[in-house]
């Protein structure tokens, strides 16, 4: 079995990257993301709604400039109070 935690992701930067965000259905995801990425060009596409309607998932795509940028955005998004989960 391959241990993916020991594998390094080989990407050519800059590149487009997609983060999957899960939020409560009442959250204005566009406002939340805009406050984080500011003037960076990005797209947000609604993916799914949970069976009970409490949560929604979205795909956030934007250009990342390097590995540190990609990881920093992941951490900032993941630490935001409005975002319950990031993949």
N, C-alpha and C positions, 0 to 999 in steps of 0.2 A: 504494500500500500504506500502511496506517495504522501509524504507529510508536506502539505501546501504551505504551512507556516514557515518552512525552511527555504521555500522557493522564492526567488526574487522576480518580480514582474518586470519584463523587458518591454519598455515603451519608447517610442521616439517622440520627444517633446519639441514643440508644443503639440498637443492633440486634444480632440474633443473627448470629454469624459462624462459619463452618466452616473448620477447618484440616485438611488431609489430612496424616497423619503416617505415615512408613515407619520400621519398627524391625525389629531381628532378632527372629525368632519366639520366642526364649526370654525376651524382655524383658516384665516385668509393666507394661504400659502404664498401667493404672489407678493404680498406685503412683507411677510416673514423673510422670504428669500431675497427680496430687493434690499432689505435692511442689512443683509449679510454680504451679498456680492456687489452691492452699490451699482456702479455704472458698467460693470462687466456685462457683455452681451450674453444672454442665456435664454433657454426655452424651458417651459414647465408644461408637462403633459400629464393629465390625470390618468392613472392606470386602473386602479380597482377601488371598490368600496367593500368594506367587510360585510359579512352576511347580516349583522345586526345594525349596520349603518353607522356605527360609532366611529370608525376609522376610515381614512382614505389614503391611498398611496399615489405618489406622483413620481415621474421621472424628471429630474433636473439635469439638463445637459449644458455644459459650458466648456470653453477652452481653458485647459490647464497648461501652465507654462513649463513646469518641471515637477519632479517627484515631491519636493517640499510643498509646493503650491497645492498639489492634489491632496496630500495628507493633511495639510493645515485646513483646507476647506472641509475635509471629512470630519476633522476634530471640531471645528467651529459649528458646523451644521449639527453634529451629534450632541453637542453641549447646549444647544439652544432649547429653551423651555418649551417652545411650541412643537418641536420635532421629537416624536416619541421613539423613532427608530430610523437608522440610516443603514443602507446596504450598498 
